[in-house]
């Protein structure tokens, strides 16, 4: 954990009032998957994008199970601000475990789901937002770099599984 804390401390050296506000707001978009759930609902409402919405919903459900139900309690990693208590957080303390980053996992799951669904422009916009959300978790000192990396891996797996499950279900139901 020493190298990871050093990396987080390095990030603290670039802190500014503007970045504090920006990163706090960016991270809020990922709270409880808000932005991704909202996007899912929008896609489900638009008939020609409904299949993408179903794929995204499936990816987020898989992510929720893998990340929050299985991995976080299993690994039970304490957060960096609990190790380095000298850090003054600028957001409310998260109450769950650190590994993997749920914000990152949901964000990357959404990007992968949108990519596999064939949403050519939307996945690229989502990728930019996902990168900001992932970085914000380290900037705000609530996740280690390996938490973010682990979240990205969980996100890729979740997006892929969500896509495959949706394809299999649509084949069996005769839907396209």
OpenMM code with the backbone's topology and positions (N, CA, C; nanometers):
from openmm import Vec3, app, unit

residues = "UNK UNK UNK UNK UNK UNK UNK UNK UNK UNK UNK UNK UNK UNK UNK UNK UNK UNK UNK UNK UNK UNK UNK UNK UNK UNK UNK UNK UNK UNK UNK UNK UNK UNK UNK UNK UNK UNK UNK UNK UNK UNK UNK UNK UNK UNK UNK UNK UNK UNK UNK UNK UNK UNK UNK UNK UNK UNK UNK UNK UNK UNK UNK UNK UNK UNK UNK UNK UNK UNK UNK UNK UNK UNK UNK UNK UNK UNK UNK UNK UNK UNK UNK UNK UNK UNK UNK UNK UNK UNK UNK UNK UNK UNK UNK UNK UNK UNK UNK UNK UNK UNK UNK UNK UNK UNK UNK UNK UNK UNK UNK UNK UNK UNK UNK UNK UNK UNK UNK UNK UNK UNK UNK UNK UNK UNK UNK UNK UNK UNK UNK UNK UNK UNK UNK UNK UNK UNK UNK UNK UNK UNK UNK UNK UNK UNK UNK UNK UNK UNK UNK UNK UNK UNK UNK UNK UNK UNK UNK UNK UNK UNK UNK UNK UNK UNK UNK UNK UNK UNK UNK UNK UNK UNK UNK UNK".split()
positions = [
    Vec3(0.0817, -0.1204, 0.0000),
    Vec3(0.0000, 0.0000, 0.0000),
    Vec3(0.0856, 0.1260, 0.0000),
    Vec3(0.2128, 0.1170, 0.0342),
    Vec3(0.2990, 0.2339, 0.0417),
    Vec3(0.3081, 0.3106, -0.0886),
    Vec3(0.3310, 0.2389, -0.1987),
    Vec3(0.3426, 0.3039, -0.3300),
    Vec3(0.2094, 0.3664, -0.3691),
    Vec3(0.1019, 0.2977, -0.3398),
    Vec3(-0.0298, 0.3513, -0.3750),
    Vec3(-0.0603, 0.4794, -0.2974),
    Vec3(-0.0277, 0.4813, -0.1701),
    Vec3(-0.0485, 0.6037, -0.0922),
    Vec3(0.0413, 0.7163, -0.1430),
    Vec3(0.1635, 0.6830, -0.1822),
    Vec3(0.2532, 0.7847, -0.2399),
    Vec3(0.1928, 0.8432, -0.3668),
    Vec3(0.1336, 0.7571, -0.4502),
    Vec3(0.0696, 0.8034, -0.5731),
    Vec3(-0.0481, 0.8951, -0.5410),
    Vec3(-0.1316, 0.8545, -0.4452),
    Vec3(-0.2448, 0.9389, -0.4050),
    Vec3(-0.1965, 1.0719, -0.3486),
    Vec3(-0.0881, 1.0683, -0.2723),
    Vec3(-0.0323, 1.1918, -0.2174),
    Vec3(0.0222, 1.2820, -0.3272),
    Vec3(0.0782, 1.2227, -0.4316),
    Vec3(0.1232, 1.3005, -0.5476),
    Vec3(0.0056, 1.3727, -0.6133),
    Vec3(-0.1045, 1.3012, -0.6281),
    Vec3(-0.2248, 1.3624, -0.6860),
    Vec3(-0.2699, 1.4811, -0.6005),
    Vec3(-0.2531, 1.4700, -0.4696),
    Vec3(-0.2955, 1.5786, -0.3806),
    Vec3(-0.2182, 1.7075, -0.4080),
    Vec3(-0.1008, 1.6950, -0.4663),
    Vec3(-0.0198, 1.8130, -0.4969),
    Vec3(-0.0749, 1.8958, -0.6124),
    Vec3(-0.1648, 1.8379, -0.6929),
    Vec3(-0.2243, 1.9146, -0.8035),
    Vec3(-0.3592, 1.9760, -0.7659),
    Vec3(-0.3988, 1.9582, -0.6409),
    Vec3(-0.5294, 2.0088, -0.5981),
    Vec3(-0.5388, 2.1603, -0.6106),
    Vec3(-0.6539, 2.2032, -0.6609),
    Vec3(-0.6889, 2.3451, -0.6682),
    Vec3(-0.8354, 2.3577, -0.6294),
    Vec3(-0.8793, 2.4779, -0.6039),
    Vec3(-1.0206, 2.4997, -0.5712),
    Vec3(-1.1085, 2.4559, -0.6876),
    Vec3(-1.0674, 2.4913, -0.8099),
    Vec3(-1.1449, 2.4517, -0.9279),
    Vec3(-1.1552, 2.3004, -0.9384),
    Vec3(-1.0410, 2.2303, -0.9269),
    Vec3(-1.0423, 2.0837, -0.9375),
    Vec3(-1.1204, 2.0198, -0.8231),
    Vec3(-1.1121, 2.0770, -0.7040),
    Vec3(-1.1902, 2.0244, -0.5920),
    Vec3(-1.3396, 2.0251, -0.6254),
    Vec3(-1.3871, 2.1364, -0.6777),
    Vec3(-1.5291, 2.1494, -0.7136),
    Vec3(-1.5619, 2.0567, -0.8305),
    Vec3(-1.4767, 2.0584, -0.9336),
    Vec3(-1.5001, 1.9763, -1.0523),
    Vec3(-1.5036, 1.8276, -1.0166),
    Vec3(-1.4030, 1.7808, -0.9454),
    Vec3(-1.3947, 1.6380, -0.9115),
    Vec3(-1.5070, 1.5952, -0.8169),
    Vec3(-1.5438, 1.6817, -0.7247),
    Vec3(-1.6552, 1.6504, -0.6345),
    Vec3(-1.7847, 1.6335, -0.7125),
    Vec3(-1.8066, 1.7201, -0.8111),
    Vec3(-1.9287, 1.7117, -0.8921),
    Vec3(-1.9252, 1.5942, -0.9889),
    Vec3(-1.8090, 1.5673, -1.0469),
    Vec3(-1.7962, 1.4531, -1.1377),
    Vec3(-1.8238, 1.3237, -1.0625),
    Vec3(-1.7692, 1.3115, -0.9432),
    Vec3(-1.7878, 1.1884, -0.8664),
    Vec3(-1.9342, 1.1707, -0.8272),
    Vec3(-2.0062, 1.2814, -0.8036),
    Vec3(-2.1489, 1.2729, -0.7692),
    Vec3(-2.2299, 1.2092, -0.8808),
    Vec3(-2.1878, 1.2300, -1.0058),
    Vec3(-2.2580, 1.1681, -1.1187),
    Vec3(-2.2542, 1.0161, -1.1093),
    Vec3(-2.1487, 0.9634, -1.0479),
    Vec3(-2.1352, 0.8185, -1.0328),
    Vec3(-2.1954, 0.7635, -0.9055),
    Vec3(-2.2380, 0.8507, -0.8143),
    Vec3(-2.2979, 0.8024, -0.6891),
    Vec3(-2.4180, 0.7144, -0.7205),
    Vec3(-2.4222, 0.5967, -0.6605),
    Vec3(-2.5240, 0.4934, -0.6826),
    Vec3(-2.5519, 0.4707, -0.8310),
    Vec3(-2.4518, 0.4951, -0.9161),
    Vec3(-2.4670, 0.4751, -1.0598),
    Vec3(-2.5638, 0.5718, -1.1257),
    Vec3(-2.5871, 0.6863, -1.0610),
    Vec3(-2.6915, 0.7796, -1.1041),
    Vec3(-2.6914, 0.8072, -1.2539),
    Vec3(-2.5793, 0.8531, -1.3076),
    Vec3(-2.5751, 0.8939, -1.4482),
    Vec3(-2.5994, 0.7744, -1.5403),
    Vec3(-2.5513, 0.6579, -1.5004),
    Vec3(-2.5655, 0.5392, -1.5847),
    Vec3(-2.7069, 0.4827, -1.5785),
    Vec3(-2.7694, 0.4906, -1.4632),
    Vec3(-2.9096, 0.4481, -1.4511),
    Vec3(-2.9991, 0.5436, -1.5287),
    Vec3(-2.9721, 0.6732, -1.5185),
    Vec3(-3.0486, 0.7722, -1.5943),
    Vec3(-3.0348, 0.7460, -1.7446),
    Vec3(-2.9133, 0.7213, -1.7907),
    Vec3(-2.8907, 0.6916, -1.9319),
    Vec3(-2.9655, 0.5649, -1.9727),
    Vec3(-2.9639, 0.4639, -1.8876),
    Vec3(-3.0363, 0.3399, -1.9160),
    Vec3(-3.1846, 0.3673, -1.9361),
    Vec3(-3.2427, 0.4455, -1.8475),
    Vec3(-3.3857, 0.4786, -1.8570),
    Vec3(-3.4148, 0.5529, -1.9872),
    Vec3(-3.3310, 0.6484, -2.0209),
    Vec3(-3.3492, 0.7238, -2.1457),
    Vec3(-3.3435, 0.6303, -2.2659),
    Vec3(-3.2447, 0.5410, -2.2686),
    Vec3(-3.2327, 0.4467, -2.3807),
    Vec3(-3.3520, 0.3519, -2.3879),
    Vec3(-3.4022, 0.3092, -2.2737),
    Vec3(-3.5174, 0.2182, -2.2723),
    Vec3(-3.6437, 0.2857, -2.3242),
    Vec3(-3.6536, 0.4155, -2.3068),
    Vec3(-3.7718, 0.4907, -2.3503),
    Vec3(-3.7709, 0.5158, -2.5017),
    Vec3(-3.6545, 0.5247, -2.5612),
    Vec3(-3.6426, 0.5529, -2.7046),
    Vec3(-3.6485, 0.4196, -2.7801),
    Vec3(-3.7554, 0.3976, -2.8575),
    Vec3(-3.7740, 0.2662, -2.9215),
    Vec3(-3.6529, 0.2148, -2.9998),
    Vec3(-3.5884, 0.2962, -3.0792),
    Vec3(-3.4775, 0.2461, -3.1611),
    Vec3(-3.3505, 0.2218, -3.0788),
    Vec3(-3.3492, 0.2654, -2.9536),
    Vec3(-3.2326, 0.2458, -2.8666),
    Vec3(-3.2623, 0.1507, -2.7506),
    Vec3(-3.3801, 0.0932, -2.7524),
    Vec3(-3.4240, 0.0089, -2.6408),
    Vec3(-3.3305, -0.1097, -2.6169),
    Vec3(-3.2845, -0.1730, -2.7237),
    Vec3(-3.1943, -0.2892, -2.7064),
    Vec3(-3.0662, -0.2461, -2.6353),
    Vec3(-3.0137, -0.1297, -2.6706),
    Vec3(-2.8946, -0.0776, -2.6014),
    Vec3(-2.9250, -0.0539, -2.4540),
    Vec3(-3.0445, -0.0047, -2.4252),
    Vec3(-3.0863, 0.0170, -2.2870),
    Vec3(-3.0938, -0.1121, -2.2078),
    Vec3(-3.1414, -0.2175, -2.2727),
    Vec3(-3.1501, -0.3482, -2.2060),
    Vec3(-3.0097, -0.4018, -2.1785),
    Vec3(-2.9204, -0.3875, -2.2763),
    Vec3(-2.7818, -0.4327, -2.2577),
    Vec3(-2.7162, -0.3554, -2.1430),
    Vec3(-2.7374, -0.2252, -2.1410),
    Vec3(-2.6806, -0.1415, -2.0343),
    Vec3(-2.7385, -0.1805, -1.8988),
    Vec3(-2.8676, -0.2029, -1.8921),
    Vec3(-2.9311, -0.2442, -1.7657),
    Vec3(-2.8724, -0.3768, -1.7171),
    Vec3(-2.8571, -0.4721, -1.8089),
    Vec3(-2.8014, -0.6021, -1.7718),
    Vec3(-2.6584, -0.5873, -1.7206),
    Vec3(-2.5790, -0.5038, -1.7877),
    Vec3(-2.4401, -0.4823, -1.7453),
    Vec3(-2.4352, -0.4215, -1.6051),
    Vec3(-2.5223, -0.3262, -1.5773),
    Vec3(-2.5233, -0.2618, -1.4459),
    Vec3(-2.5693, -0.3578, -1.3364),
    Vec3(-2.6616, -0.4466, -1.3685),
    Vec3(-2.7059, -0.5460, -1.2701),
    Vec3(-2.5924, -0.6439, -1.2391),
    Vec3(-2.5236, -0.6908, -1.3433),
    Vec3(-2.4091, -0.7806, -1.3221),
    Vec3(-2.3033, -0.7099, -1.2387),
    Vec3(-2.2759, -0.5832, -1.2724),
    Vec3(-2.1770, -0.5049, -1.1976),
    Vec3(-2.2157, -0.4935, -1.0502),
    Vec3(-2.3406, -0.4630, -1.0237),
    Vec3(-2.3882, -0.4498, -0.8852),
    Vec3(-2.3610, -0.5780, -0.8072),
    Vec3(-2.3922, -0.6909, -0.8676),
    Vec3(-2.3721, -0.8196, -0.8005),
    Vec3(-2.2230, -0.8478, -0.7788),
    Vec3(-2.1437, -0.8359, -0.8867),
    Vec3(-2.0004, -0.8653, -0.8749),
    Vec3(-1.9289, -0.7713, -0.7784),
    Vec3(-1.9538, -0.6432, -0.7944),
    Vec3(-1.8793, -0.5425, -0.7188),
    Vec3(-1.9291, -0.5285, -0.5752),
    Vec3(-2.0566, -0.4968, -0.5608),
    Vec3(-2.1087, -0.4605, -0.4286),
    Vec3(-2.1530, -0.5787, -0.3426),
    Vec3(-2.2025, -0.6831, -0.4079),
    Vec3(-2.2520, -0.7974, -0.3311),
    Vec3(-2.1406, -0.8986, -0.3036),
    Vec3(-2.0535, -0.9223, -0.4024),
    Vec3(-1.9510, -1.0262, -0.3861),
    Vec3(-1.8150, -0.9688, -0.3440),
    Vec3(-1.7549, -0.8844, -0.4289),
    Vec3(-1.6147, -0.8465, -0.4082),
    Vec3(-1.5893, -0.7523, -0.2908),
    Vec3(-1.6661, -0.6458, -0.2774),
    Vec3(-1.6394, -0.5510, -0.1684),
    Vec3(-1.6416, -0.6191, -0.0314),
    Vec3(-1.7473, -0.6966, 0.0011),
    Vec3(-1.7466, -0.7637, 0.1325),
    Vec3(-1.6403, -0.8731, 0.1438),
    Vec3(-1.6103, -0.9399, 0.0330),
    Vec3(-1.5117, -1.0475, 0.0348),
    Vec3(-1.3707, -0.9935, 0.0607),
    Vec3(-1.3327, -0.8885, -0.0115),
    Vec3(-1.1987, -0.8313, 0.0026),
    Vec3(-1.1904, -0.7445, 0.1285),
    Vec3(-1.2950, -0.6679, 0.1556),
    Vec3(-1.3053, -0.5837, 0.2763),
    Vec3(-1.1840, -0.4921, 0.2962),
    Vec3(-1.1411, -0.4275, 0.1900),
    Vec3(-1.0243, -0.3380, 0.1975),
    Vec3(-1.0651, -0.2025, 0.2547),
    Vec3(-0.9887, -0.1572, 0.3528),
    Vec3(-1.0191, -0.0265, 0.4113),
    Vec3(-0.9746, 0.0839, 0.3145),
    Vec3(-1.0351, 0.1972, 0.3281),
    Vec3(-1.0112, 0.3081, 0.2348),
    Vec3(-0.8834, 0.3833, 0.2709),
    Vec3(-0.8242, 0.4496, 0.1702),
    Vec3(-0.6973, 0.5196, 0.1949),
    Vec3(-0.7065, 0.6295, 0.3008),
    Vec3(-0.8208, 0.6973, 0.3103),
    Vec3(-0.8334, 0.8025, 0.4111),
    Vec3(-0.8383, 0.7459, 0.5529),
    Vec3(-0.8677, 0.6163, 0.5654),
    Vec3(-0.8636, 0.5510, 0.6962),
    Vec3(-0.7211, 0.5107, 0.7339),
    Vec3(-0.6342, 0.4990, 0.6337),
    Vec3(-0.4934, 0.4676, 0.6578),
    Vec3(-0.4161, 0.5967, 0.6817),
    Vec3(-0.4350, 0.6938, 0.5949),
    Vec3(-0.3706, 0.8246, 0.6099),
    Vec3(-0.4744, 0.9217, 0.6656),
    Vec3(-0.4837, 0.9254, 0.7963),
    Vec3(-0.5878, 1.0049, 0.8622),
    Vec3(-0.5590, 1.1552, 0.8600),
    Vec3(-0.4434, 1.1939, 0.8087),
    Vec3(-0.4114, 1.3367, 0.7974),
    Vec3(-0.4866, 1.4029, 0.6810),
    Vec3(-0.5421, 1.3224, 0.5926),
    Vec3(-0.6139, 1.3750, 0.4756),
    Vec3(-0.7491, 1.4309, 0.5187),
    Vec3(-0.7773, 1.5499, 0.4690),
    Vec3(-0.9073, 1.6145, 0.4923),
    Vec3(-0.9935, 1.5902, 0.3691),
    Vec3(-1.0967, 1.5071, 0.3816),
    Vec3(-1.1846, 1.4776, 0.2679),
    Vec3(-1.2713, 1.5980, 0.2349),
    Vec3(-1.3005, 1.6130, 0.1049),
    Vec3(-1.3883, 1.7225, 0.0621),
    Vec3(-1.5255, 1.6698, 0.0188),
    Vec3(-1.5454, 1.5392, 0.0348),
    Vec3(-1.6765, 1.4779, 0.0126),
    Vec3(-1.7087, 1.3951, 0.1363),
    Vec3(-1.8337, 1.3515, 0.1454),
    Vec3(-1.8734, 1.2664, 0.2582),
    Vec3(-1.7971, 1.1340, 0.2513),
    Vec3(-1.7599, 1.0822, 0.3682),
    Vec3(-1.6873, 0.9553, 0.3736),
    Vec3(-1.7752, 0.8414, 0.3229),
    Vec3(-1.7273, 0.7672, 0.2225),
    Vec3(-1.8008, 0.6469, 0.1814),
    Vec3(-1.8018, 0.5469, 0.2962),
    Vec3(-1.9116, 0.4752, 0.3107),
    Vec3(-1.9270, 0.3846, 0.4241),
    Vec3(-1.8972, 0.2388, 0.3908),
    Vec3(-1.8788, 0.2088, 0.2618),
    Vec3(-1.8501, 0.0699, 0.2245),
    Vec3(-1.6999, 0.0503, 0.2069),
    Vec3(-1.6622, -0.0684, 0.1627),
    Vec3(-1.5216, -0.1000, 0.1453),
    Vec3(-1.4649, -0.0383, 0.0176),
    Vec3(-1.3335, -0.0435, 0.0068),
    Vec3(-1.2620, 0.0266, -0.0985),
    Vec3(-1.2469, -0.0518, -0.2291),
    Vec3(-1.2236, -0.1828, -0.2212),
    Vec3(-1.1959, -0.2601, -0.3423),
    Vec3(-1.3142, -0.3454, -0.3829),
    Vec3(-1.3509, -0.3377, -0.5112),
    Vec3(-1.3070, -0.2467, -0.6171),
    Vec3(-1.3863, -0.1174, -0.6146),
    Vec3(-1.3435, -0.0205, -0.6940),
    Vec3(-1.4163, 0.1059, -0.7033),
    Vec3(-1.5484, 0.0828, -0.7764),
    Vec3(-1.6580, 0.0994, -0.7040),
    Vec3(-1.7903, 0.0817, -0.7643),
    Vec3(-1.8218, 0.1873, -0.8686),
    Vec3(-1.7773, 0.3110, -0.8437),
    Vec3(-1.7975, 0.4179, -0.9418),
    Vec3(-1.7299, 0.3820, -1.0738),
    Vec3(-1.6058, 0.3341, -1.0638),
    Vec3(-1.5309, 0.2975, -1.1836),
    Vec3(-1.5936, 0.1761, -1.2511),
    Vec3(-1.6308, 0.0764, -1.1731),
    Vec3(-1.6884, -0.0460, -1.2289),
    Vec3(-1.8163, -0.0158, -1.3071),
    Vec3(-1.9064, 0.0613, -1.2488),
    Vec3(-2.0316, 0.0945, -1.3175),
    Vec3(-2.0057, 0.1780, -1.4426),
    Vec3(-1.9093, 0.2681, -1.4335),
    Vec3(-1.8773, 0.3539, -1.5475),
    Vec3(-1.8201, 0.2726, -1.6630),
    Vec3(-1.7239, 0.1860, -1.6337),
    Vec3(-1.6622, 0.1048, -1.7387),
    Vec3(-1.7618, 0.0013, -1.7911),
    Vec3(-1.8438, -0.0556, -1.7053),
    Vec3(-1.9478, -0.1488, -1.7511),
    Vec3(-2.0390, -0.0796, -1.8517),
    Vec3(-2.0708, 0.0450, -1.8253),
    Vec3(-2.1574, 0.1212, -1.9157),
    Vec3(-2.0890, 0.1464, -2.0489),
    Vec3(-1.9622, 0.1834, -2.0453),
    Vec3(-1.8864, 0.2069, -2.1683),
    Vec3(-1.8811, 0.0794, -2.2523),
    Vec3(-1.8467, -0.0320, -2.1910),
    Vec3(-1.8360, -0.1586, -2.2630),
    Vec3(-1.9722, -0.2010, -2.3186),
    Vec3(-2.0765, -0.1870, -2.2380),
    Vec3(-2.2110, -0.2227, -2.2839),
    Vec3(-2.2520, -0.1375, -2.4044),
    Vec3(-2.2260, -0.0092, -2.3973),
    Vec3(-2.2606, 0.0805, -2.5090),
    Vec3(-2.1784, 0.0477, -2.6334),
    Vec3(-2.0518, 0.0171, -2.6146),
    Vec3(-1.9658, -0.0203, -2.7267),
    Vec3(-2.0170, -0.1476, -2.7932),
    Vec3(-2.0426, -0.2496, -2.7133),
    Vec3(-2.0886, -0.3774, -2.7680),
    Vec3(-2.2283, -0.3666, -2.8288),
    Vec3(-2.3091, -0.2725, -2.7780),
    Vec3(-2.4434, -0.2497, -2.8331),
    Vec3(-2.4371, -0.1748, -2.9658),
    Vec3(-2.3184, -0.1256, -3.0006),
    Vec3(-2.3025, -0.0559, -3.1277),
    Vec3(-2.3340, 0.0928, -3.1227),
    Vec3(-2.3344, 0.1484, -3.0034),
    Vec3(-2.3612, 0.2925, -2.9878),
    Vec3(-2.2319, 0.3689, -3.0141),
    Vec3(-2.2043, 0.3945, -3.1413),
    Vec3(-2.0747, 0.4472, -3.1857),
    Vec3(-2.0326, 0.5796, -3.1221),
    Vec3(-2.1226, 0.6731, -3.1106),
    Vec3(-2.0864, 0.8025, -3.0498),
    Vec3(-2.1027, 0.7999, -2.8988),
    Vec3(-2.2078, 0.7357, -2.8538),
    Vec3(-2.2406, 0.7380, -2.7110),
    Vec3(-2.1329, 0.6722, -2.6255),
    Vec3(-2.0745, 0.5618, -2.6723),
    Vec3(-1.9733, 0.4946, -2.5902),
    Vec3(-1.8498, 0.5820, -2.5735),
    Vec3(-1.8182, 0.6630, -2.6748),
    Vec3(-1.7004, 0.7495, -2.6661),
    Vec3(-1.7218, 0.8611, -2.5642),
    Vec3(-1.8409, 0.9181, -2.5640),
    Vec3(-1.8745, 1.0208, -2.4639),
    Vec3(-1.8723, 0.9589, -2.3243),
    Vec3(-1.9295, 0.8390, -2.3134),
    Vec3(-1.9315, 0.7681, -2.1853),
    Vec3(-1.7901, 0.7372, -2.1373),
    Vec3(-1.7005, 0.7043, -2.2304),
    Vec3(-1.5618, 0.6736, -2.1943),
    Vec3(-1.4928, 0.7955, -2.1323),
    Vec3(-1.5151, 0.9114, -2.1897),
    Vec3(-1.4552, 1.0341, -2.1346),
    Vec3(-1.5053, 1.0568, -1.9924),
    Vec3(-1.6377, 1.0461, -1.9742),
    Vec3(-1.6944, 1.0649, -1.8406),
    Vec3(-1.6439, 0.9576, -1.7446),
    Vec3(-1.6347, 0.8337, -1.7905),
    Vec3(-1.5862, 0.7239, -1.7055),
    Vec3(-1.4438, 0.7499, -1.6578),
    Vec3(-1.3598, 0.8030, -1.7465),
    Vec3(-1.2210, 0.8340, -1.7079),
    Vec3(-1.2169, 0.9424, -1.6004),
    Vec3(-1.2990, 1.0450, -1.6176),
    Vec3(-1.3049, 1.1511, -1.5163),
    Vec3(-1.3556, 1.0960, -1.3828),
    Vec3(-1.4593, 1.0141, -1.3872),
    Vec3(-1.5138, 0.9570, -1.2635),
    Vec3(-1.4085, 0.8705, -1.1946),
    Vec3(-1.3411, 0.7849, -1.2714),
    Vec3(-1.2380, 0.6968, -1.2134),
    Vec3(-1.1262, 0.7787, -1.1493),
    Vec3(-1.0780, 0.8796, -1.2203),
    Vec3(-0.9702, 0.9623, -1.1650),
    Vec3(-1.0173, 1.0388, -1.0411),
    Vec3(-1.1426, 1.0837, -1.0441),
    Vec3(-1.1952, 1.1600, -0.9296),
    Vec3(-1.1899, 1.0796, -0.8005),
    Vec3(-1.2034, 0.9488, -0.8098),
    Vec3(-1.2019, 0.8647, -0.6902),
    Vec3(-1.0650, 0.8651, -0.6230),
    Vec3(-0.9605, 0.8750, -0.7041),
    Vec3(-0.8245, 0.8848, -0.6477),
    Vec3(-0.7973, 1.0279, -0.6028),
    Vec3(-0.8378, 1.1251, -0.6828),
    Vec3(-0.8196, 1.2654, -0.6487),
    Vec3(-0.8838, 1.2954, -0.5127),
    Vec3(-1.0009, 1.2385, -0.4894),
    Vec3(-1.0744, 1.2629, -0.3656),
    Vec3(-1.0265, 1.1756, -0.2493),
    Vec3(-0.9268, 1.0913, -0.2764),
    Vec3(-0.8606, 1.0089, -0.1740),
    Vec3(-0.9529, 0.9028, -0.1129),
    Vec3(-1.0477, 0.8544, -0.1925),
    Vec3(-1.1392, 0.7522, -0.1413),
    Vec3(-1.1107, 0.6139, -0.1989),
    Vec3(-1.0194, 0.6070, -0.2993),
    Vec3(-0.9808, 0.4793, -0.3582),
    Vec3(-0.8327, 0.4772, -0.3905),
    Vec3(-0.7735, 0.3591, -0.3737),
    Vec3(-0.6373, 0.3344, -0.4185),
    Vec3(-0.6376, 0.3145, -0.5704),
    Vec3(-0.5222, 0.3331, -0.6355),
    Vec3(-0.5152, 0.3056, -0.7800),
    Vec3(-0.5577, 0.1622, -0.8160),
    Vec3(-0.5211, 0.0646, -0.7332),
    Vec3(-0.5618, -0.0727, -0.7648),
    Vec3(-0.7123, -0.0944, -0.7460),
    Vec3(-0.7765, -0.0138, -0.6632),
    Vec3(-0.9231, -0.0188, -0.6520),
    Vec3(-0.9858, 0.0238, -0.7843),
    Vec3(-0.9286, 0.1302, -0.8415),
    Vec3(-0.9791, 0.1832, -0.9681),
    Vec3(-0.9511, 0.0828, -1.0807),
    Vec3(-0.8307, 0.0278, -1.0823),
    Vec3(-0.7973, -0.0737, -1.1816),
    Vec3(-0.8884, -0.1955, -1.1673),
    Vec3(-0.9079, -0.2408, -1.0456),
    Vec3(-0.9984, -0.3538, -1.0205),
    Vec3(-1.1400, -0.3226, -1.0642),
    Vec3(-1.1849, -0.1998, -1.0384),
    Vec3(-1.3173, -0.1579, -1.0829),
    Vec3(-1.3292, -0.1599, -1.2342),
    Vec3(-1.2221, -0.1184, -1.3023),
    Vec3(-1.2231, -0.1205, -1.4489),
    Vec3(-1.2349, -0.2641, -1.5008),
    Vec3(-1.1613, -0.3556, -1.4387),
    Vec3(-1.1681, -0.4967, -1.4798),
    Vec3(-1.3090, -0.5517, -1.4555),
    Vec3(-1.3643, -0.5245, -1.3389),
    Vec3(-1.5010, -0.5688, -1.3092),
    Vec3(-1.5987, -0.5076, -1.4092),
    Vec3(-1.5763, -0.3824, -1.4448),
    Vec3(-1.6627, -0.3158, -1.5414),
    Vec3(-1.6587, -0.3810, -1.6787),
    Vec3(-1.5387, -0.4150, -1.7251),
    Vec3(-1.5255, -0.4820, -1.8557),
    Vec3(-1.5992, -0.6159, -1.8525),
    Vec3(-1.5771, -0.6913, -1.7474),
    Vec3(-1.6425, -0.8221, -1.7341),
    Vec3(-1.7942, -0.8049, -1.7282),
    Vec3(-1.8410, -0.7099, -1.6515),
    Vec3(-1.9855, -0.6866, -1.6360),
    Vec3(-2.0492, -0.6424, -1.7672),
    Vec3(-1.9829, -0.5518, -1.8375),
    Vec3(-2.0354, -0.5065, -1.9655),
    Vec3(-2.0458, -0.6209, -2.0653),
    Vec3(-1.9434, -0.7047, -2.0684),
    Vec3(-1.9419, -0.8188, -2.1594),
    Vec3(-2.0505, -0.9200, -2.1229),
    Vec3(-2.0595, -0.9537, -1.9949),
    Vec3(-2.1621, -1.0497, -1.9509),
    Vec3(-2.3014, -0.9934, -1.9771),
    Vec3(-2.3222, -0.8660, -1.9473),
    Vec3(-2.4522, -0.8036, -1.9736),
    Vec3(-2.4913, -0.8131, -2.1197),
    Vec3(-2.3938, -0.7902, -2.2070),
    Vec3(-2.4167, -0.7996, -2.3511),
    Vec3(-2.4513, -0.9421, -2.3911),
    Vec3(-2.3704, -1.0387, -2.3461),
    Vec3(-2.3926, -1.1790, -2.3829),
    Vec3(-2.5265, -1.2318, -2.3300),
    Vec3(-2.5609, -1.1979, -2.2074),
    Vec3(-2.6878, -1.2421, -2.1484),
    Vec3(-2.8047, -1.1848, -2.2275),
    Vec3(-2.7946, -1.0591, -2.2633),
    Vec3(-2.9016, -0.9945, -2.3396),
    Vec3(-2.9169, -1.0598, -2.4768),
    Vec3(-2.8050, -1.0880, -2.5438),
    Vec3(-2.8121, -1.1551, -2.6746),
    Vec3(-2.8771, -1.2925, -2.6623),
    Vec3(-2.8355, -1.3654, -2.5616),
    Vec3(-2.8900, -1.5006, -2.5417),
    Vec3(-3.0398, -1.4946, -2.5131),
    Vec3(-3.0806, -1.4005, -2.4297),
    Vec3(-3.2231, -1.3863, -2.3969),
    Vec3(-3.3035, -1.3452, -2.5202),
    Vec3(-3.2490, -1.2551, -2.6015),
    Vec3(-3.3239, -1.2105, -2.7197),
    Vec3(-3.3343, -1.3220, -2.8238),
    Vec3(-3.2335, -1.4073, -2.8326),
    Vec3(-3.2410, -1.5232, -2.9246),
    Vec3(-3.3468, -1.6223, -2.8807),
    Vec3(-3.3513, -1.6466, -2.7497),
    Vec3(-3.4478, -1.7449, -2.6972),
    Vec3(-3.5912, -1.6919, -2.7005),
    Vec3(-3.6076, -1.5619, -2.6901),
    Vec3(-3.7429, -1.5055, -2.6906),
    Vec3(-3.7885, -1.4692, -2.8303),
    Vec3(-3.6950, -1.4752, -2.9282),
    Vec3(-3.7302, -1.4384, -3.0648),
    Vec3(-3.7311, -1.2894, -3.0899),
    Vec3(-3.6840, -1.2117, -2.9921),
    Vec3(-3.6777, -1.0659, -3.0067),
    Vec3(-3.5465, -1.0276, -3.0740),
    Vec3(-3.5450, -0.9142, -3.1401),
    Vec3(-3.4204, -0.8624, -3.1985),
    Vec3(-3.3920, -0.7263, -3.1510),
] * unit.nanometer
topology = app.Topology()
chain = topology.addChain("A")
for resn in residues:
    res = topology.addResidue(resn, chain)
    for name in ("N", "CA", "C"):
        topology.addAtom(name, app.Element.getBySymbol(name[0]), res)
